[in-house]
């Protein structure tokens, strides 16, 4: 165990991570007659108080893109361009960096980084660590052709729902798809492909200049847990990638930036921030190192089982074994006939070894996502790794036809978490689940996928968009087209409980549920914390109660108490072991 990992293990192993917005179950907003600037500070204090009350010790937030969502510049008349990476300086509002016409300028003033200073200050007062993210992969704009992204989403949800009406008329520009990002650099420096952010020396210099100013500003801060290099870095994004971009391109960028940060800040850890996608057959720039004195196959915390290296053959073999066990649990009458199972009076095929082998390892393991998180974890300056779990948007392996669609979602999530726990053991470094979530039926109208600016399941009228939902029946046989997209609250609770338990048992060091939200915030007209008729391209939420924006994963008012209890029980479970 490297000494530099002691702190992160101590913090992550005994607490959950929190997304940057949380509900106000414990503390309510102070008198609304106070000035907006004062009330904005109180919103931060209330939110950190709520996080602390549940025993959560780490908050993940975006630095450069400032998606801390604990402080909103409520006076801004144009919230979308009022802060973060802007392409022109707004007349009012908060912004961190101007990127325009091939130049950059950092705002260190009262409407710039001093706002982040306040976040760090209040986090420290509550004993909360902040995981600071330096950039974002996704940054769609009106000039991008996002048709392919929408079509891909339609395809990706087929395992649980068949889209009947795919609404793309209501624009959204917030949360994970806004606040600047890699493609802002690409556009403003006159470049053409997303991966030039990783390889163009001018862009590298511009990003490292910003990184230097942020990192040196907080180099002595004890409340900074680590620097997360980027949220979900990969080859593809809003701007298309070039044919030459490979997972090694993204790995080398992580190595370059990590080495730069460690050269100016020896005090804090550096982490990756990827979604955890892998490439079993990719050549490794930073292969796993082993030695007799420090065998990396040993577990990170107290485990002694030996874990085999991740290979294509191992993935397929373990999948075959799981599917075989699943089939063995079926009634005997459904195990033999026609190599199938009976669903609604007819036979459908069950998986065989040949069928499983022919499906390959899947997009989560074959490098097609343009990132190899295992190789990134091998970078010496990377202190801990990360992965995410969003089954509504990504595939983590082929479905087992013997299971219902929801049970497939549940099981593939467990498998994904377990895999990353094993990778942590192999590299003898912590790995954290830095975002997991399921879209519920209630949240479906607000669901905004990554790399999109629309809520595809929203309706322009009061009638809900209908889809064929298969969460309680076999995905191969569902014909019901009267239910809205998304899981039920009960299914969400089951998944969250199971995934947290899987993370704890497999040695995952941190677990972050995305996305909580904050209620009772100070509201101001023409901001995302305001009543909104959805004509301004902002959140569709009815924010009359001062709720923060929701891109489909919020638990505010959607099984909130139950989810909070699940998270709190997980914290207590880890703390007691």
C-alpha positions in Angstrom: 0.0 0.0 0.0 1.4 3.4 -1.0 1.5 5.8 1.9 -0.3 8.4 -0.3 -3.4 6.2 -0.3 -3.8 6.0 3.4 -5.9 9.1 3.6 -8.3 8.2 0.8 -8.7 4.7 2.2 -9.5 6.0 5.6 -12.1 8.4 4.3 -13.7 6.4 1.5 -13.7 3.0 3.3 -15.9 4.3 6.1 -18.3 6.7 4.3 -20.3 7.1 1.2 -19.6 9.7 -1.4 -22.3 12.3 -2.1 -23.3 14.0 -5.3 -23.1 17.7 -5.1 -26.8 18.4 -4.5 -28.6 16.9 -1.5 -32.2 17.1 -0.1 -33.0 19.3 2.9 -34.4 16.6 5.1 -32.5 17.9 8.2 -32.1 21.6 7.7 -34.7 24.0 6.2 -34.0 27.3 4.5 -33.7 30.4 6.7 -36.0 33.4 6.4 -36.6 34.2 2.7 -36.6 37.9 3.4 -32.8 37.9 3.5 -30.8 39.3 0.7 -30.1 36.9 -2.2 -26.3 37.0 -1.7 -26.7 36.2 2.0 -29.3 33.5 1.3 -27.1 31.9 -1.3 -24.4 31.4 1.4 -27.1 29.9 3.7 -28.0 27.5 1.0 -24.5 26.2 1.0 -24.4 25.8 4.8 -27.8 24.1 4.8 -26.7 21.6 2.2 -23.4 20.7 3.8 -25.3 20.3 7.1 -27.6 17.8 5.4 -24.7 15.9 3.9 -23.0 15.7 7.3 -26.1 14.6 9.1 -26.2 11.4 7.1 -22.6 10.6 7.9 -21.4 11.3 4.3 -17.8 12.7 4.3 -17.0 13.3 0.6 -18.7 15.5 -2.0 -17.8 15.2 -5.7 -18.1 18.5 -7.6 -16.8 20.0 -10.8 -14.3 22.8 -10.5 -13.8 24.2 -13.9 -17.4 23.6 -14.8 -18.6 24.4 -11.3 -21.4 21.9 -11.1 -21.1 21.9 -7.3 -24.8 22.9 -7.4 -24.5 24.0 -3.8 -24.2 27.6 -4.7 -26.1 29.1 -7.6 -25.6 32.7 -8.8 -29.2 33.6 -8.3 -28.9 37.1 -9.8 -27.9 35.9 -13.2 -30.4 36.7 -15.9 -28.7 34.2 -18.2 -27.8 31.2 -16.1 -26.7 29.0 -19.0 -23.8 31.3 -19.9 -23.4 33.1 -16.5 -20.5 31.1 -15.1 -18.0 28.4 -15.6 -16.3 28.2 -19.1 -17.9 31.0 -21.0 -17.2 32.2 -24.5 -18.1 35.8 -23.7 -18.0 37.6 -20.4 -21.5 37.9 -19.0 -22.7 41.3 -17.7 -23.8 39.6 -14.4 -23.3 36.2 -12.9 -20.5 33.9 -12.0 -17.9 32.6 -14.4 -14.5 30.9 -13.9 -12.8 31.0 -17.3 -13.3 32.8 -20.6 -12.4 30.7 -23.6 -12.8 32.6 -26.8 -11.1 33.0 -30.1 -8.0 30.9 -29.2 -7.4 32.7 -25.8 -8.2 31.9 -22.2 -8.6 34.1 -19.1 -9.3 33.0 -15.5 -11.6 35.0 -13.3 -10.2 35.1 -9.7 -12.6 37.8 -8.5 -15.7 38.0 -6.4 -17.9 36.6 -9.2 -15.3 33.9 -10.1 -13.0 31.7 -8.0 -13.9 33.4 -4.8 -17.2 31.6 -5.0 -15.3 28.3 -5.0 -13.2 29.6 -2.1 -16.5 29.9 -0.1 -17.5 26.3 -1.0 -14.1 25.0 0.2 -14.3 27.0 3.4 -17.8 25.7 4.4 -16.9 22.2 3.5 -14.0 22.3 5.8 -16.2 23.7 8.6 -18.4 20.6 8.4 -15.5 18.2 8.1 -16.4 17.3 4.5 -13.8 16.4 1.9 -14.4 17.7 -1.7 -13.4 15.8 -4.8 -12.7 18.5 -7.4 -13.3 17.7 -11.0 -11.3 19.8 -13.5 -13.2 19.4 -16.7 -16.1 17.5 -18.4 -16.2 15.4 -21.5 -19.6 16.4 -22.6 -20.5 19.9 -23.9 -23.2 19.8 -26.5 -24.2 23.0 -28.3 -26.9 24.1 -30.7 -24.4 23.7 -33.6 -23.8 20.0 -32.9 -25.6 17.2 -34.8 -27.0 15.2 -31.9 -29.3 13.0 -34.0 -27.0 10.0 -33.7 -26.9 10.4 -29.9 -30.6 10.4 -29.8 -30.8 7.3 -32.0 -28.2 5.6 -29.9 -30.2 6.2 -26.8 -33.3 4.8 -28.4 -31.4 1.7 -29.2 -29.7 1.4 -25.7 -33.0 1.3 -23.8 -34.5 -1.5 -25.9 -33.7 -4.0 -23.3 -36.2 -2.5 -20.9 -38.4 -0.3 -23.0 -39.4 0.2 -26.6 -39.8 3.9 -27.3 -43.3 4.7 -28.7 -42.9 8.5 -28.7 -39.4 10.0 -28.7 -39.8 13.6 -27.8 -36.8 15.8 -28.7 -38.5 19.2 -28.9 -37.8 20.6 -25.4 -34.2 21.8 -25.0 -32.2 21.2 -21.9 -28.8 22.7 -21.1 -27.7 22.0 -17.6 -26.0 19.7 -15.1 -23.8 17.1 -16.8 -24.2 18.5 -20.3 -23.4 22.2 -19.6 -21.0 24.5 -17.8 -18.3 24.2 -20.4 -16.0 21.3 -21.1 -13.4 19.8 -23.5 -15.3 20.7 -26.6 -15.5 24.4 -25.7 -11.7 24.4 -26.0 -11.9 22.5 -29.3 -14.5 24.9 -30.8 -12.9 28.2 -29.5 -9.4 27.2 -30.7 -10.8 26.5 -34.2 -10.1 22.7 -34.1 -12.3 20.0 -35.5 -12.2 16.8 -33.5 -12.8 16.0 -29.8 -9.6 14.1 -29.3 -7.5 17.2 -30.2 -8.2 18.2 -26.7 -6.0 15.3 -25.6 -3.3 15.7 -28.3 -3.0 19.3 -29.5 -0.2 21.0 -27.6 -1.9 24.4 -27.7 -4.9 23.0 -26.0 -2.8 21.0 -23.5 -1.0 24.1 -22.6 -4.2 26.1 -22.1 -5.8 23.4 -19.9 -2.6 22.9 -17.9 -2.5 26.7 -17.3 -6.0 26.6 -15.9 -5.2 23.5 -13.9 -2.1 25.2 -12.4 -4.1 28.2 -11.2 -6.7 26.0 -9.6 -4.4 23.5 -8.0 -2.0 26.0 -6.6 -4.9 28.0 -5.1 -5.9 25.0 -3.0 -2.6 23.2 -2.6 -2.7 23.7 1.2 -6.4 23.0 1.7 -7.0 20.0 3.9 -10.6 19.7 2.7 -9.6 18.8 -0.8 -9.6 15.1 -1.1 -8.3 14.7 -4.6 -8.1 16.2 -8.1 -10.3 14.4 -10.6 -8.8 15.0 -14.0 -12.1 14.8 -16.0 -15.6 13.6 -15.8 -16.1 10.7 -18.2 -13.1 11.3 -20.5 -13.2 9.2 -23.7 -12.7 9.5 -27.4 -16.2 10.4 -28.4 -18.2 13.4 -27.3 -20.4 16.2 -28.7 -17.7 17.0 -31.3 -16.8 13.9 -33.3 -13.5 12.2 -32.7 -10.9 11.4 -35.3 -10.3 7.9 -36.6 -6.9 7.8 -34.9 -8.3 8.2 -31.4 -7.7 5.1 -29.3 -8.0 4.3 -25.6 -4.2 4.8 -25.4 -4.8 8.5 -26.5 -7.0 9.1 -23.5 -4.6 7.1 -21.2 -1.6 9.2 -22.2 -3.5 12.5 -21.6 -4.3 11.3 -18.1 -0.6 10.5 -17.5 0.5 13.9 -18.8 -2.0 15.9 -16.7 -1.5 13.7 -13.6 2.2 14.2 -13.7 1.8 17.9 -14.1 -0.5 18.2 -11.1 1.8 16.1 -8.9 4.7 18.3 -9.8 3.0 21.3 -8.3 0.9 19.7 -5.6 2.4 16.8 -3.7 -0.2 17.0 -0.9 -3.3 15.7 -2.7 -4.2 12.6 -4.6 -5.1 12.5 -8.3 -7.9 10.4 -9.7 -9.3 9.7 -13.1 -13.1 10.2 -13.2 -13.9 7.8 -16.0 -17.0 5.7 -16.4 -14.9 2.6 -15.9 -15.1 1.2 -19.4 -12.3 -1.3 -20.2 -10.3 -2.8 -23.1 -9.2 -6.3 -22.4 -7.2 -6.7 -25.6 -5.7 -3.2 -25.8 -2.0 -2.8 -25.4 -1.2 -1.2 -22.0 0.9 1.9 -21.6 1.0 1.2 -17.8 0.7 -2.5 -17.2 0.1 -3.9 -13.8 3.4 -4.1 -11.8 3.9 -7.0 -9.4 6.8 -7.9 -7.1 7.3 -10.6 -4.4 7.5 -7.9 -1.7 4.1 -6.3 -2.7 1.8 -8.7 -4.6 -0.9 -6.6 -6.2 -3.3 -9.5 -6.3 -3.7 -9.1 -2.6 -6.9 -7.2 -1.6 -6.7 -3.5 -0.6 -8.3 -3.9 2.8 -8.0 -7.2 4.7 -9.0 -9.6 1.8 -6.8 -12.6 0.9 -8.4 -14.0 -2.2 -6.4 -14.1 -5.3 -8.0 -12.4 -8.3 -7.1 -13.4 -11.8 -6.2 -10.7 -14.4 -9.1 -9.5 -16.5 -9.2 -11.2 -19.9 -11.7 -11.8 -22.6 -11.7 -15.5 -21.9 -12.3 -14.9 -18.2 -15.2 -12.5 -18.8 -17.0 -15.0 -21.1 -16.3 -18.0 -18.8 -17.7 -16.2 -15.8 -20.8 -15.1 -17.8 -21.4 -18.7 -18.9 -21.2 -19.9 -15.3 -23.7 -17.2 -14.1 -26.1 -18.0 -16.9 -25.9 -21.7 -16.1 -26.7 -21.1 -12.5 -29.6 -18.9 -13.4 -31.1 -21.5 -15.7 -30.6 -24.2 -13.0 -32.9 -22.2 -10.7 -35.8 -22.4 -13.2 -38.6 -24.9 -12.7 -37.5 -28.3 -14.1 -40.3 -28.2 -16.7 -38.8 -25.1 -18.2 -35.2 -26.3 -18.3 -35.2 -28.8 -21.1 -37.7 -28.4 -23.8 -36.1 -26.8 -26.9 -33.3 -25.4 -24.9 -35.7 -22.7 -23.8 -38.0 -21.4 -21.1 -41.7 -20.8 -21.3 -43.0 -17.2 -21.2 -46.7 -16.4 -21.7 -47.5 -19.7 -23.2 -44.6 -19.9 -25.7 -41.0 -21.0 -25.7 -38.1 -18.7 -25.9 -34.4 -19.7 -26.1 -32.2 -19.7 -23.1 -28.5 -18.9 -23.4 -26.0 -21.6 -24.4 -22.3 -21.4 -24.2 -22.1 -20.9 -28.0 -24.6 -18.1 -27.9 -22.7 -16.4 -25.0 -19.3 -16.7 -26.7 -20.7 -15.3 -30.0 -21.7 -12.1 -28.2 -18.2 -11.3 -27.2 -17.3 -9.3 -24.2 -19.5 -6.3 -25.0 -18.9 -2.6 -25.4 -18.0 -2.1 -21.7 -14.9 -4.3 -22.2 -13.8 -4.1 -25.8 -12.4 -0.6 -26.0 -15.2 0.8 -28.2 -16.0 3.4 -25.6 -12.6 5.0 -26.3 -11.2 4.6 -22.8 -9.3 1.9 -20.9 -9.8 2.5 -17.2 -7.6 -0.3 -16.2 -4.6 1.2 -18.0 -5.3 4.6 -16.5 -5.3 3.0 -13.0 -1.8 1.8 -13.7 -0.4 5.4 -14.1 1.9 5.9 -11.1 0.6 9.4 -10.4 -3.1 8.2 -10.3 -3.9 7.5 -6.6 -7.3 5.9 -7.1 -9.6 5.0 -9.9 -13.3 5.4 -10.6 -16.2 4.0 -12.5 -19.9 4.8 -13.0 -23.1 2.8 -13.4 -26.0 4.2 -15.5 -27.9 1.3 -17.1 -30.4 3.7 -18.7 -27.6 5.0 -20.9 -24.9 2.3 -21.1 -24.7 -1.5 -21.6 -22.5 -3.4 -19.2 -22.9 -6.8 -20.7 -25.3 -9.0 -22.7 -28.7 -9.8 -21.0 -29.4 -13.2 -19.7 -32.7 -14.3 -21.5 -33.6 -16.3 -18.4 -34.1 -13.1 -16.4 -36.6 -10.3 -16.5 -35.3 -7.0 -17.9 -35.2 -5.4 -14.4 -33.4 -8.4 -13.0 -30.9 -8.1 -15.8 -30.3 -4.5 -14.9 -29.9 -5.5 -11.3 -27.5 -8.3 -12.0 -25.3 -6.6 -14.6 -24.9 -3.8 -12.1 -23.7 -6.2 -9.5 -21.3 -7.8 -11.9 -19.9 -4.4 -13.0 -19.3 -3.3 -9.4 -17.7 -6.7 -8.6 -15.4 -6.5 -11.6 -14.1 -3.1 -10.5 -13.6 -4.3 -7.0 -11.4 -7.0 -8.4 -9.5 -4.5 -10.5 -8.8 -2.6 -7.3 -7.3 -5.7 -5.8 -5.1 -6.4 -8.8 -3.6 -2.9 -8.8 -3.6 -2.5 -5.0 -5.3 0.9 -5.4 -8.7 2.1 -4.3 -11.4 2.3 -6.9 -14.6 4.2 -6.2 -18.1 4.1 -7.8 -18.4 7.8 -8.5 -22.0 7.8 -9.8 -24.8 5.3 -10.0 -28.5 5.8 -10.7 -31.7 4.6 -12.3 -34.4 6.8 -13.9 -37.7 6.2 -12.2 -41.1 6.6 -14.0 -41.7 9.8 -12.1 -38.4 11.2 -13.3 -38.7 10.1 -16.9 -40.0 13.4 -18.3 -36.9 15.2 -16.8 -34.3 12.6 -18.0 -31.6 14.2 -20.0 -28.9 11.8 -21.3 -25.2 12.6 -21.3 -24.2 14.3 -24.6 -27.7 15.5 -25.2 -29.7 18.7 -24.8 -33.2 17.2 -24.8 -35.4 15.3 -22.5 -36.4 12.4 -24.9 -39.2 11.0 -22.8 -40.9 14.4 -22.1 -44.1 15.3 -23.6 -45.2 18.6 -24.9 -48.6 18.1 -23.3 -49.9 16.6 -20.1 -50.1 13.1 -21.6 -47.1 11.0 -20.6 -44.9 9.5 -23.3 -45.7 5.8 -23.6 -43.2 3.0 -24.0 -43.3 -0.7 -23.7 -42.0 -1.4 -20.2 -40.4 -4.7 -19.4 -39.2 -4.3 -15.9 -41.3 -7.1 -14.4 -41.4 -9.5 -17.4 -39.0 -11.1 -19.8 -37.5 -8.6 -22.1 -38.0 -11.1 -24.9 -41.7 -11.2 -24.5 -43.0 -7.8 -23.3 -45.8 -6.2 -25.3 -47.3 -3.8 -22.8 -47.1 -0.3 -24.2 -49.1 1.6 -21.6 -46.4 2.3 -19.0 -44.0 5.2 -18.8 -40.3 4.8 -19.2 -38.3 4.0 -16.1 -38.3 1.7 -13.1 -40.7 1.9 -10.2 -39.6 3.4 -6.9 -39.5 -0.1 -5.4 -37.2 -1.3 -8.1 -35.0 1.6 -7.6 -34.7 0.9 -3.9 -33.9 -2.8 -4.6 -31.2 -1.9 -7.1 -29.6 0.7 -4.9 -29.6 -1.6 -1.8 -28.1 -4.4 -3.9 -25.5 -2.3 -5.6 -24.3 -0.7 -2.4 -24.0 -4.1 -0.7 -22.1 -5.4 -3.7 -19.7 -2.5 -3.5 -19.1 -2.9 0.2 -18.5 -6.7 -0.1 -16.2 -6.4 -3.1 -13.9 -3.8 -1.6 -15.0 -0.8 -3.6 -13.7 2.2 -1.6 -16.4 4.8 -2.2 -20.0 4.8 -3.5 -21.8 7.9 -4.9 -25.5 8.0 -5.6 -26.3 10.4 -8.4 -28.3 12.6 -8.1 -29.6 14.1 -4.9 -31.2 17.5 -5.1 -31.5 20.5 -2.7 -34.9 21.9 -1.8 -35.7 25.2 -0.2 -33.1 27.1 -2.1 -33.3 30.8 -2.7 -35.3 31.3 -5.9 -34.8 34.1 -8.4 -36.5 34.7 -11.7 -34.8 33.6 -14.9 -32.4 31.2 -13.2 -32.6 27.4 -12.9 -33.8 27.9 -9.3 -37.1 29.6 -10.3 -40.5 29.0 -11.7 -39.9 28.0 -15.3 -42.2 27.6 -18.3 -39.5 25.6 -20.1 -39.3 28.2 -22.9 -35.8 29.4 -22.0 -34.0 26.1 -22.6 -33.5 25.5 -18.9 -34.8 23.0 -16.4 -38.4 21.8 -16.9 -38.9 21.6 -13.1 -41.6 23.5 -11.3 -39.1 25.2 -9.1 -41.5 27.3 -7.1 -40.2 25.6 -3.9 -36.6 26.4 -4.7 -35.5 22.9 -5.9 -32.3 22.4 -7.8 -32.4 21.1 -11.4 -33.1 17.5 -12.1 -31.8 15.6 -15.1 -33.7 12.5 -14.4 -31.9 11.0 -11.3 -33.0 13.3 -8.5 -34.5 11.7 -5.4 -36.2 14.9 -4.2 -39.8 13.9 -3.6 -39.2 10.6 -5.4 -38.8 8.0 -2.7 -36.6 10.4 -1.0 -36.9 9.1 2.6 -36.3 5.5 1.5 -33.3 6.2 -0.6 -31.8 8.4 2.2 -32.3 5.5 4.6 -30.7 3.1 2.2 -27.6 5.3 1.9 -27.4 6.0 5.6 -27.6 2.3 6.4 -24.8 1.7 4.0 -22.7 4.3 5.7 -23.3 2.7 9.1 -22.6 -0.8 7.7 -19.2 0.3 6.4 -18.4 2.2 9.6 -19.1 -0.8 11.8 -16.8 -3.2 9.9 
